[in-house]
Amino acid sequence: MLSLHKTPLAVLLLMVAFTFFAYSSIGVTKPLTSVQWLDVVAEGGTSFMACLWLLMTLSSRPRGKVTYLLAAGMGLIMLGAWADCLDEFYKIGKEQMWDHWMEAVFTLGGMMILTAGLYFWRQEQFSLNIHLQKRERLFRDHRAFDRVTQLGDASYLRRLIAMEQENHTDAPHCIALLDINAFHILNREFGVEEGDRILQAVAHMLLLNLSNQDVLCRYAGERFAIYMPSISLDQAQQKVNHLSAMVEQMHFYTQTRQIAITLRAECAVVSGAAEVTIEALLASLDSRADQAGDGAAAVSSLAPMTSPAHA
């Protein structure tokens, strides 16, 4: 992971070298007998620990705003402590104030940037907590899981729809099938392992952008199904459009390059008193999804269903 962050590490090394050069070229070397070794240990130790925290952050996090804010804050704090440590070895004239400004700007600026990074990291954790809560609900419901995405499978979706039928609810509810465009080409070009990573990434993005009552399943292959209770067809269309847009904005990196991922979708509303079986509903959605053009998001209404069907 550190190889992904060569630029910030190079900048940090240059700043360390520049600080040393500034003190050694302008300052006068102090005799070792006058060095306050306890201060050296404290300030040098602070610099070392800040450097260690920075390396741990860069080695455990991907590129992004939060990572770079955390790293920049720790790096500046490290440089501030490093400058303070060099001050124990080199005497700078009292008429020169640049060393004091350097220590103050590095330390205070680092703390401010680190605080900003921690704030955005906190927001990031809130989003992850919501995602984990949704995952927890999946396990608590004892669903049949898809091996790759750990989502409920098609049989669970059928059982869920059947239970809604048995409850005789009058509120409309919708089902959407979403396909990853040209997935077979991506799978062939990059391999099955990368294909599985694409499925996992799309599943995570969809989960993060669904409400708590919505249920996401892996229906088959590259096709996902979303069950959306108590929602109109127009609202379902808006939600599907939002989900497609969020997936398109996602940056997915294979071993060799970044690729764009797009979805096409079919939606159906289920309500009323007409008799349409679950299998007929899903078969119709399947058929229209297969016929849909790449990148298109289509929405239609199927006849409502009331008769129970078996998974």
Secondary structure as UniProt FT lines:
FT   HELIX           2..5
FT   HELIX           6..26
FT   STRAND          28..29
FT   HELIX           32..34
FT   HELIX           37..60
FT   HELIX           65..86
FT   TURN            87..89
FT   STRAND          90..91
FT   TURN            94..95
FT   HELIX           98..140
FT   TURN            141..142
FT   TURN            147..149
FT   HELIX           154..166
FT   TURN            167..168
FT   STRAND          173..180
FT   TURN            181..182
FT   HELIX           183..190
FT   HELIX           192..208
FT   TURN            212..213
FT   STRAND          215..220
FT   TURN            221..222
FT   STRAND          223..228
FT   HELIX           233..249
FT   STRAND          252..253
FT   STRAND          258..259
FT   STRAND          263..270
FT   HELIX           278..291
FT   TURN            294..295
FT   STRAND          297..299
//
